[in-house]
Amino acid sequence: MKNTIKVERAKNNLTQQDLAEKVNVSRQTINSIEAGKYVPSTVLALKISRVFNVSLEEIFELEEKD
């Protein structure tokens, strides 16, 4: 699954730690999601999209292999 979390963080001037605190996870979790090593739960994905005030589909995209 692809994501644009890093881009959205840059647009909103947020660090991984800032985002992690807003969605109540560790910075390492945000790092793993950005790197494509971890697929977030539906609840976490919705929280992340809410922080950036964009739709889920604007942040997360399924790839062919998914």
PyMOL commands that set and color helices and strands:
alter all, ss='L'
color gray80, all
select helices_A, chain A and resi 5-11+16-23+27-34+42-52+56-59
alter helices_A, ss='H'
color red, helices_A
select strands_A, chain A and resi 2-3+60-61
alter strands_A, ss='S'
color yellow, strands_A
deselect
rebuild
show_as cartoon
